[in-house]
């Protein structure tokens, strides 16, 4: 059985983590397959948004610990450096919008992969847990970088050290995720966000993502300069010209992602 399910639908590359019997926990095969599918989504001009979710009851329970403790396995250094760090790098560097659709529990690396997506939404039945402290580890997969920036240092430290579970509604209220949706409408609501993004000016959204990434490590003066460069680049796209023309002609724009 493939560890990743993939399909393209109306400009959306749909990636489903597919190890439901172990709550979509990562082994080496699934981690490398996810990297490969993200690369394909990045290079395919027909894919203008990416939708990442899980099959079954869970989004992702993090690392498959049977692999982590296997003496013949890759070992923790390789697991972090070859599996998770490249995934986070791709999620943040691909200049297309990525929706993390958390359908169930997101624990450990699974939680931090979800939070690395551009827009993270969750089913009201879902939960997030920084489970690392429960087995004597530290948060990886960008967790120590991302979570404090989303919810503040105090909350991030408490959640990481105490390992407390956060419901989807609580995650929404504290700004950890964008929105939570009722279970019965979650998949449709989450997919509608991805479908909407796939019809928008893809290159402009990608430049916006680049600007947000730059802002995480820039001072104000530097970022103002970055915005000039990005704005000039945006004006050179087809979709900018189409957007302006549609506004002046009082019609709906038809963006091509170019």
C-alpha positions in Angstrom: 0.0 0.0 0.0 1.4 3.4 -0.9 2.3 5.5 2.1 1.1 8.6 0.3 -2.1 9.0 -1.7 -2.0 11.7 -4.4 -4.4 13.2 -6.9 -4.8 16.5 -8.7 -8.2 18.2 -8.8 -9.0 21.6 -10.2 -5.5 22.9 -9.8 -5.1 21.5 -6.3 -2.4 18.8 -5.5 -4.1 16.7 -2.9 -1.6 14.8 -0.7 -2.9 12.3 1.9 -0.7 10.7 4.5 -1.6 7.0 4.2 -0.6 4.8 7.1 -3.9 4.9 9.0 -3.2 1.7 11.0 -0.5 3.6 12.9 -2.3 7.0 12.8 -0.2 8.1 9.8 3.0 8.1 11.8 6.1 8.6 9.7 8.6 6.0 8.6 11.4 6.7 6.2 9.4 5.5 3.2 6.5 7.9 3.9 8.8 10.9 4.7 10.8 10.5 1.4 7.5 9.9 -0.5 6.1 13.1 0.9 9.2 15.1 -0.1 8.9 13.6 -3.6 5.2 14.6 -4.0 5.9 18.1 -2.7 8.6 18.4 -5.3 6.2 17.3 -8.1 3.6 19.8 -6.9 6.2 22.6 -7.0 7.4 21.8 -10.5 3.9 21.2 -12.0 2.5 24.5 -13.3 -1.0 23.0 -13.4 -0.9 22.7 -9.6 -1.6 26.1 -8.0 -2.3 25.0 -4.5 -1.4 22.1 -2.3 -3.7 20.3 0.2 -2.1 18.1 2.9 -4.2 15.9 5.1 -4.4 12.3 6.6 -6.3 9.2 5.8 -8.5 7.8 8.5 -8.9 9.1 12.1 -5.6 10.9 12.4 -3.7 13.6 10.6 -0.3 12.4 11.8 1.0 11.0 15.1 4.6 12.0 14.4 7.4 9.6 14.2 6.9 5.8 14.1 8.8 4.9 17.2 9.3 1.3 16.2 11.6 2.7 13.4 13.2 5.2 15.8 14.4 2.5 18.2 15.3 -0.1 15.6 19.1 -0.6 15.7 19.1 -1.2 12.0 17.0 1.9 11.3 18.1 5.3 10.2 18.8 6.7 13.7 17.5 9.9 15.2 20.0 12.2 13.5 19.1 10.9 10.1 15.4 10.9 10.9 15.5 14.6 11.7 18.0 15.8 9.1 16.8 13.6 6.2 13.1 13.2 6.9 11.6 16.1 8.8 13.9 19.1 8.1 13.6 18.6 4.3 9.8 18.4 4.6 9.6 21.6 6.6 12.0 23.3 4.2 9.8 22.4 1.3 6.5 23.5 3.0 8.0 26.9 3.7 9.9 27.4 0.4 7.4 26.2 -2.2 5.9 29.4 -3.6 2.4 28.0 -3.9 -0.2 28.2 -1.1 -0.3 25.0 1.1 -3.3 24.1 3.2 -2.8 21.8 6.1 -6.1 20.1 6.7 -5.9 18.5 10.1 -8.6 15.8 10.2 -7.6 14.2 13.5 -4.9 14.1 16.0 -1.6 15.9 15.1 1.1 15.0 17.5 4.8 15.6 17.7 6.3 16.2 14.3 2.8 15.8 12.8 1.7 18.9 14.7 4.6 20.9 13.6 4.3 19.8 9.9 0.6 21.0 10.0 1.7 24.3 11.5 4.3 24.8 8.9 1.6 25.0 6.2 0.6 28.4 5.0 -3.0 28.0 6.2 -3.8 25.4 8.8 -7.4 24.4 9.5 -8.8 21.6 11.6 -11.8 19.5 12.2 -13.4 20.2 15.6 -12.6 16.6 16.5 -8.9 17.2 15.9 -6.3 18.0 18.5 -2.7 19.1 18.6 0.0 17.9 21.1 3.7 18.6 21.4 4.3 15.1 22.6 8.1 15.2 22.6 8.5 15.8 26.4 6.6 12.6 27.1 9.5 10.5 25.8 12.3 12.8 26.8 12.8 14.6 23.5 12.7 18.2 22.3 10.3 19.6 19.7 11.7 19.2 16.2 10.3 19.8 12.7 10.6 23.6 13.2 8.4 23.5 16.3 10.7 25.7 18.4 10.8 28.2 15.6 7.1 28.2 14.5 5.0 27.7 17.6 6.3 30.7 19.7 5.8 32.9 16.7 2.2 31.8 16.5 1.1 31.8 20.1 3.9 33.5 22.1 6.8 32.1 24.1 4.9 31.4 27.4 2.2 29.3 25.8 4.6 27.6 23.5 6.9 26.7 26.4 4.0 25.4 28.5 2.6 23.3 25.7 6.0 21.9 24.8 7.1 21.1 28.4 3.8 19.9 29.8 2.7 18.1 26.6 -0.9 19.1 27.0 -3.4 18.4 24.3 -5.0 21.4 22.6 -8.4 21.0 21.0 -9.0 22.4 17.5 -11.3 25.1 19.0 -8.6 26.1 21.5 -6.0 26.1 18.8 -8.2 28.5 16.8 -8.8 30.8 19.8 -5.1 31.1 20.6 -4.1 31.8 17.0 -2.3 28.5 16.4 -4.5 27.7 13.4 -6.6 29.7 11.0 -10.0 28.0 11.6 -11.8 24.9 12.9 -14.8 23.5 11.2 -17.6 21.1 12.3 -16.7 17.4 11.7 -19.5 17.0 9.1 -18.5 19.9 7.0 -14.7 19.9 7.6 -13.5 18.2 4.4 -15.7 20.3 2.2 -14.8 23.6 4.0 -11.1 22.8 4.0 -11.0 21.8 0.4 -12.9 24.9 -0.6 -10.1 27.0 0.8 -7.6 25.1 -1.4 -9.8 25.4 -4.5 -10.2 29.1 -3.9 -6.5 29.6 -3.6 -5.9 27.6 -6.8 -7.9 30.2 -8.8 -6.0 33.1 -7.4 -2.8 34.8 -8.7 -0.4 32.0 -7.8 2.8 34.0 -8.3 1.5 36.9 -6.2 0.6 34.4 -3.5 4.1 32.9 -3.8 5.7 36.3 -3.5 3.5 37.0 -0.4 4.8 33.7 1.1 8.4 34.8 0.4 7.8 38.1 2.1 6.3 36.4 5.2 9.3 34.1 5.3 11.7 37.1 5.1 9.8 39.0 7.7 10.5 36.2 10.3 14.2 37.1 10.2 14.3 40.8 9.1 14.2 44.2 10.8 11.6 46.7 9.6 14.0 48.7 7.4 15.2 45.5 5.6 11.6 44.2 5.2 10.5 47.5 3.7 13.2 47.0 1.1 12.1 43.4 0.6 8.6 44.5 0.0 9.7 46.9 -2.8 11.5 44.1 -4.6 8.6 41.7 -4.2 6.0 44.3 -5.3 8.0 45.1 -8.5 8.2 41.4 -9.2 4.5 41.1 -8.8 3.7 43.9 -11.2 5.6 41.9 -13.9 3.1 38.9 -13.7 0.2 38.2 -16.1 -2.2 38.0 -13.2 -1.3 41.6 -12.0 -2.2 42.9 -15.4 -5.4 40.8 -15.5 -6.4 41.9 -12.0 -6.0 45.6 -12.9 -7.8 45.2 -16.2 -10.7 43.3 -14.5 -11.0 46.0 -11.8 -11.1 48.8 -14.4 -13.6 46.9 -16.6 -15.7 46.0 -13.6 -15.6 42.3 -14.2 -14.3 39.2 -12.4 -10.7 38.5 -13.0 -9.6 35.2 -14.6 -6.2 34.5 -13.2 -3.8 32.0 -14.8 -1.2 31.6 -12.1 1.3 33.3 -14.4 
